[in-house]
Amino acid sequence: MFTINQLEDIIHSLKQNKLRNILTGFGVAWGIFILVILLGAGNGFQTGIMKLFGSFAQNSLWVYGGQSSSVEIGMTEGKLILFNEEDVNIIGKRFTEIESISPETTIPRSIVSFKENFGAYTIKGISEDYFKIKILDIDHGRTFNKLDNSEKRKVAIISNKIKKVLFKQNNAVGQFINISGTWFKVIGVLDEGNIFTQSEQNAIFIPFNSVKENYNIGNEFNTFGFTLKSGVNTKDFEIKLKKILANRIGFDRFDEKALFVLNFDEQIKSFDKLFNGIKAFLFFIGVCLLLSGIIGIGNIMLIVVKERTKEIGIRKAIGAKSNSIIMMILSESVVITFIAGLVGLLLGIGVTNLVNLIITQFYDKEDVLISNFGINIPIALLSMFLIVVSGCLAGLYPAKKAAEIMPVVAINHEQY
């Protein structure tokens, strides 16, 4: 802590060269300001991207059949990898780690109409577990239940986008739409979602068994998804899944073209590593900018020592010890750095809060990739700690130079 006399000396010294001290402090303020903005942007972008992954259940995997490229004995090259209900049922019963599982069969570009309004949309046949794997919020109505699928009910869930085309501003739930010549009752309307769920905005969902019953598509499909119980290692499970499917369908489990598994748990981990690297890089850039301001303070303190050589000599001649001279120079350096850093930090926090306010007030939350644009408290505290330490380091060499001044030489020093 500074004494009253020390604080008065520091304030008096800073007032002697206001413009120079302001310009010196500006470098530090600008550096910490940019550091806060960079870290805030990195944090906001990461939060926004991770929010998009909220469209998919945690520990969810999607399996896509491809085309075999293996030439192993007993296996056919170019074989299409397709699944059936028996495959899905066996997998669901055999692996107790699975919580929910659903097939997904697709009929592209089907004509859908309501009165004089119509459009061409993708039809997806799914089970009642589908909405536990892919988190699609319902705006109005309900999702499928087990009876919808087992009884092959002619019910449908449409997106908000399709609802606006077919029903305009009218209520869609309870109405009947014509899908390629067959009438289905609308039981639910999906929320608008985000950019990761835009494909669902051009799709109409109907029970899997209803698709088979009404459109004669057969029992095979090339996509299914499932969720695993909490704590299950998704990477290890993926290996076991490929092995059993390879044995049942007949392809090489190491054939990357035969089967593709989209593991969202692994995807999220990869994004976490990516963003940690990005934030570390942004932090490095911000610190480099801050360092340039700190070096400026060091240079200015050397000039201050040179200008106050005679004063320092007089202080030492009347009994001032070297430690007190060092503390005098260090304290000025720290005060300049701390004040400038605090100004830059507060401005940075203010700007990030302003950006958050603008995003909240003028943009739809689903239209922007940046969410929670701002700096967290630990980073702010770390920044202030770095500022204080940097201020000490910036003034250390000038302070030692001042302490080494001989009183006789200093008193006779002429300033030009």
C-alpha positions in Angstrom: 0.0 0.0 0.0 1.1 3.6 -0.7 1.4 6.2 2.0 -0.3 9.5 1.7 3.0 11.2 0.9 3.9 8.6 -1.8 0.5 9.1 -3.4 0.9 12.9 -3.4 4.3 12.5 -5.0 2.9 10.2 -7.7 0.0 12.5 -8.5 2.3 15.5 -8.6 4.7 13.7 -10.9 1.9 12.5 -13.2 0.5 16.1 -13.4 3.8 17.5 -14.6 3.5 15.7 -18.0 -0.3 15.1 -18.4 -0.2 14.7 -22.2 2.8 12.4 -22.3 1.3 10.2 -19.6 -2.1 10.0 -21.3 -0.5 9.1 -24.6 1.7 6.5 -22.8 -1.3 5.0 -21.0 -3.3 4.9 -24.3 -1.1 2.1 -25.6 -1.9 0.0 -22.6 -5.6 0.9 -22.6 -5.8 0.0 -26.3 -4.0 -3.3 -25.8 -6.3 -4.4 -23.0 -9.4 -3.2 -24.9 -8.5 -5.2 -27.9 -7.7 -8.2 -25.7 -11.2 -8.1 -24.2 -12.9 -7.7 -27.6 -10.9 -10.6 -29.1 -11.6 -12.9 -26.2 -15.2 -11.8 -26.1 -15.7 -12.5 -29.7 -14.0 -15.9 -29.4 -16.2 -16.8 -26.4 -19.4 -15.6 -28.1 -18.7 -17.5 -31.3 -18.0 -20.7 -29.4 -21.2 -20.4 -27.4 -23.2 -19.7 -30.5 -21.8 -22.7 -32.4 -22.2 -25.0 -29.4 -25.8 -23.8 -29.1 -26.4 -25.0 -32.6 -25.4 -28.5 -31.5 -28.2 -28.4 -29.0 -30.4 -29.5 -32.0 -29.0 -32.9 -31.4 -29.3 -35.0 -28.3 -26.1 -35.5 -26.3 -24.4 -38.8 -27.0 -26.4 -39.1 -30.3 -25.1 -41.0 -33.4 -26.4 -41.1 -36.9 -25.5 -44.0 -39.1 -25.5 -43.7 -42.9 -25.2 -46.6 -45.3 -22.8 -46.1 -48.2 -21.4 -48.3 -50.9 -18.9 -51.1 -50.3 -15.5 -50.7 -51.8 -14.0 -53.9 -50.3 -12.7 -56.7 -52.5 -12.4 -59.2 -49.6 -13.4 -62.8 -50.2 -17.2 -63.2 -49.7 -17.9 -59.5 -50.1 -19.3 -57.7 -53.0 -17.6 -54.5 -54.3 -20.0 -51.7 -55.0 -22.8 -53.2 -52.8 -25.2 -50.6 -51.4 -25.4 -50.7 -47.6 -29.0 -50.6 -46.5 -30.7 -51.4 -43.2 -34.1 -52.8 -42.3 -36.4 -52.8 -39.3 -35.0 -56.0 -38.0 -31.5 -54.5 -38.0 -32.7 -51.6 -35.9 -34.8 -53.8 -33.6 -31.8 -56.1 -32.9 -29.4 -53.3 -32.3 -31.9 -51.6 -29.9 -32.5 -54.8 -27.9 -28.9 -56.1 -28.0 -27.2 -52.9 -26.7 -28.6 -51.9 -23.3 -26.6 -48.6 -23.7 -29.1 -47.4 -26.3 -31.9 -45.1 -25.0 -33.7 -44.2 -28.2 -33.4 -45.4 -31.8 -35.3 -44.5 -34.9 -35.1 -45.3 -38.7 -35.3 -42.5 -41.2 -36.6 -43.1 -44.7 -36.9 -40.4 -47.2 -39.2 -39.7 -50.2 -37.8 -36.7 -52.1 -39.8 -33.9 -53.8 -43.4 -35.1 -53.1 -46.3 -32.8 -54.0 -48.1 -31.6 -50.9 -51.2 -29.5 -51.1 -53.9 -27.8 -49.0 -56.8 -26.3 -50.9 -55.3 -24.1 -53.6 -51.8 -23.9 -51.9 -49.2 -26.5 -52.8 -45.4 -27.2 -52.8 -42.8 -29.9 -53.3 -41.3 -31.2 -50.1 -39.3 -34.1 -48.7 -41.2 -36.7 -46.8 -39.4 -38.4 -43.9 -40.7 -41.6 -42.3 -39.6 -41.8 -38.7 -40.5 -43.5 -35.4 -41.7 -41.9 -32.2 -38.1 -41.8 -30.8 -36.9 -39.6 -33.6 -37.6 -36.4 -31.7 -35.6 -37.6 -28.7 -32.5 -38.0 -31.0 -32.9 -34.8 -33.0 -34.2 -32.1 -30.8 -36.8 -30.3 -32.9 -39.1 -28.1 -30.9 -42.8 -28.2 -31.5 -44.4 -24.8 -31.9 -48.0 -26.1 -32.0 -49.5 -29.5 -31.5 -47.6 -32.7 -30.5 -45.0 -35.2 -31.8 -45.7 -38.8 -32.7 -46.5 -41.5 -30.1 -46.0 -45.3 -30.2 -49.6 -45.9 -31.5 -49.2 -43.4 -34.4 -46.5 -45.8 -35.8 -47.8 -49.2 -34.8 -51.3 -48.4 -36.0 -50.0 -46.8 -39.2 -52.0 -43.6 -38.6 -52.1 -41.0 -41.3 -50.8 -38.1 -39.3 -48.1 -35.6 -40.1 -45.8 -33.0 -38.6 -44.9 -30.1 -40.7 -42.4 -27.2 -40.4 -43.2 -23.6 -39.7 -41.9 -22.8 -43.2 -44.3 -25.2 -44.8 -47.2 -24.1 -42.6 -46.7 -20.5 -43.9 -46.9 -21.7 -47.5 -49.9 -24.1 -47.2 -51.9 -22.4 -44.4 -50.6 -18.8 -44.5 -51.7 -17.2 -41.1 -54.3 -19.9 -40.4 -54.0 -22.7 -37.8 -52.6 -25.9 -39.3 -53.1 -28.4 -36.5 -56.1 -30.5 -37.1 -56.2 -29.8 -40.9 -55.7 -32.4 -43.6 -53.0 -32.1 -46.3 -52.7 -34.1 -49.5 -49.3 -35.8 -49.8 -49.0 -37.4 -53.3 -52.7 -38.4 -53.3 -53.0 -39.5 -49.7 -54.6 -37.4 -47.0 -52.8 -36.9 -43.7 -53.9 -35.0 -40.6 -51.5 -32.3 -39.3 -50.9 -33.0 -35.6 -47.8 -30.7 -35.1 -45.9 -27.7 -36.4 -42.2 -27.4 -35.8 -40.5 -24.3 -34.5 -38.3 -22.3 -36.9 -35.1 -23.8 -35.5 -31.6 -22.8 -36.4 -29.2 -23.2 -39.4 -28.4 -26.8 -38.4 -32.1 -27.7 -38.7 -32.9 -25.9 -42.0 -33.2 -29.2 -43.9 -36.1 -30.1 -41.6 -37.8 -26.9 -42.5 -38.3 -28.4 -46.0 -39.5 -31.8 -44.7 -42.8 -33.3 -43.6 -42.6 -36.1 -41.0 -45.0 -39.0 -41.0 -44.8 -42.4 -39.0 -42.4 -44.9 -40.5 -45.0 -47.6 -40.9 -47.4 -45.2 -42.6 -44.8 -44.4 -45.2 -44.4 -48.1 -46.0 -48.2 -48.7 -46.0 -49.0 -45.8 -48.3 -46.0 -45.4 -50.6 -44.7 -48.9 -51.2 -41.1 -48.0 -50.5 -40.2 -51.4 -49.0 -38.6 -52.2 -45.7 -35.1 -50.9 -46.4 -33.5 -47.5 -45.6 -30.0 -46.1 -45.4 -30.2 -43.9 -42.3 -31.0 -44.4 -38.6 -30.1 -42.6 -35.5 -29.9 -43.4 -31.8 -28.9 -41.9 -28.4 -26.7 -43.6 -25.8 -27.1 -43.4 -22.0 -25.0 -40.9 -20.1 -21.5 -42.0 -19.4 -21.2 -44.4 -22.4 -18.0 -43.9 -24.5 -19.4 -43.1 -27.9 -16.2 -43.9 -29.8 -16.0 -47.4 -28.3 -19.6 -48.0 -29.0 -19.1 -46.9 -32.6 -16.6 -49.7 -33.1 -18.9 -52.3 -31.6 -21.8 -51.1 -33.8 -19.7 -51.3 -37.0 -18.7 -54.8 -36.2 -22.3 -56.1 -35.7 -23.6 -54.3 -38.8 -20.7 -55.6 -40.9 -21.5 -59.2 -39.8 -25.2 -58.8 -40.4 -25.2 -57.0 -43.8 -21.9 -58.3 -45.2 -19.2 -55.7 -45.6 -15.7 -55.0 -44.2 -16.1 -53.1 -40.9 -12.9 -51.2 -41.8 -14.3 -50.1 -45.1 -14.8 -46.3 -44.7 -17.0 -46.0 -47.8 -19.5 -48.7 -46.7 -20.6 -47.0 -43.5 -20.5 -43.5 -42.2 -21.2 -42.7 -38.5 -21.8 -39.1 -37.5 -20.8 -39.0 -33.8 -22.0 -35.8 -32.3 -20.1 -36.3 -29.0 -16.8 -36.6 -30.9 -17.8 -33.6 -33.1 -18.4 -31.4 -30.0 -15.0 -32.5 -28.5 -13.3 -31.6 -31.8 -15.0 -28.2 -31.8 -14.0 -27.6 -28.2 -10.4 -28.3 -29.1 -10.6 -26.0 -32.1 -12.1 -23.1 -30.1 -9.6 -23.5 -27.2 -6.9 -23.2 -29.8 -8.6 -20.1 -31.4 -9.0 -18.4 -28.0 -5.4 -19.2 -27.1 -4.3 -17.5 -30.3 -6.6 -14.5 -29.8 -5.2 -14.2 -26.2 -1.7 -14.3 -27.6 -2.5 -11.5 -30.2 -4.1 -9.4 -27.4 -1.1 -9.9 -25.1 1.3 -8.9 -27.9 -0.7 -5.6 -28.4 -0.7 -5.1 -24.6 3.1 -5.7 -24.6 3.7 -2.9 -27.1 2.0 -0.5 -24.7 4.0 -1.9 -21.7 7.3 -1.4 -23.6 6.2 2.2 -24.3 5.7 2.7 -20.5 9.2 1.3 -19.9 10.7 3.8 -22.4 8.8 6.7 -20.9 10.0 5.8 -17.4 13.6 5.8 -18.7 13.0 9.4 -19.9 11.4 10.3 -16.6 14.5 9.0 -14.7 16.8 11.0 -17.0 14.6 14.2 -16.5 14.6 13.7 -12.7 18.2 12.8 -12.3 19.0 15.9 -10.3 15.9 15.4 -8.1 16.9 11.8 -7.4 20.4 12.9 -6.5 19.1 15.4 -4.0 16.8 12.8 -2.5 19.7 10.5 -2.0 21.9 13.2 -0.7 19.4 14.0 2.1 19.1 10.4 3.1 16.8 8.6 0.7 17.7 4.9 0.3 17.9 3.1 -3.0 14.8 1.0 -2.2 12.7 4.2 -1.7 13.9 5.5 -5.1 13.1 2.1 -6.7 9.6 2.2 -5.2 9.1 5.8 -6.3 9.7 4.9 -10.0 8.0 1.5 -9.8 4.9 3.0 -8.2 4.5 5.6 -11.0 4.9 2.9 -13.6 2.3 0.7 -11.9 -0.2 3.5 -11.4 0.0 4.6 -15.0 -0.4 1.0 -16.2 -3.2 0.2 -13.7 -5.3 3.2 -14.6 -4.8 2.8 -18.3 -5.6 -0.9 -18.1 -8.7 -0.4 -16.0 -10.0 2.2 -18.5 -9.3 -0.2 -21.4 -10.9 -3.1 -19.5 -14.1 -1.1 -18.6 -14.4 0.1 -22.2 -14.0 -3.4 -23.5 -16.6 -4.8 -21.2 -18.9 -1.9 -22.1 -18.5 -2.5 -25.8 -19.2 -6.3 -25.4 -22.3 -5.6 -23.4 -23.4 -3.1 -26.1 -22.9 -5.7 -28.8 -24.9 -8.2 -26.8 -27.7 -5.7 -26.4 -27.7 -4.9 -30.1 -27.8 -8.7 -31.0 -30.7 -9.2 -28.5 -32.7 -6.3 -29.6 -32.3 -6.2 -33.4 -31.5 -9.8 -34.4 -33.4 -13.0 -34.1 -31.4 -15.3 -31.8 -31.4 -18.1 -34.4 -30.0 -15.8 -37.1 -26.6 -15.1 -35.6 -23.8 -17.4 -34.8 -22.4 -15.2 -32.0 -24.1 -15.6 -28.6 -23.1 -14.3 -25.2 -20.5 -11.9 -26.7 -18.4 -11.0 -23.6 -15.6 -11.8 -21.3 -15.9 -13.9 -18.1 -14.8 -12.7 -14.7 -11.7 -15.0 -14.4 -10.3 -13.6 -17.6 -11.0 -10.0 -16.5 -9.2 -10.7 -13.2 -6.3 -12.3 -15.0 -6.1 -9.3 -17.3 -5.8 -6.9 -14.4 -3.2 -9.1 -12.8 -1.2 -9.1 -16.0 -1.5 -5.3 -16.1 -0.1 -4.9 -12.6 2.7 -7.3 -13.2 3.5 -5.7 -16.5 3.6 -2.3 -14.9 6.2 -3.6 -12.4 8.3 -5.1 -15.1 8.1 -2.0 -17.2 9.4 0.2 -14.4 11.9 -2.3 -13.0 14.9 -1.4 -15.2 14.3 2.4 -15.1 14.0 2.1 -11.3 17.3 0.2 -10.9 18.9 2.9 -13.1 17.6 5.6 -10.9 18.8 3.7 -7.7 22.3 3.5 -9.2 22.7 7.3 -9.7 25.4 8.7 -7.6 24.3 11.8 -5.6 27.3 14.0 -6.5 27.0 13.2 -10.2 23.2 13.7 -10.1 23.3 17.1 -8.3 25.8 18.4 -10.9 23.7 16.9 -13.8 22.6 19.5 -16.3 19.3 18.8 -18.1 19.1 19.8 -21.7 
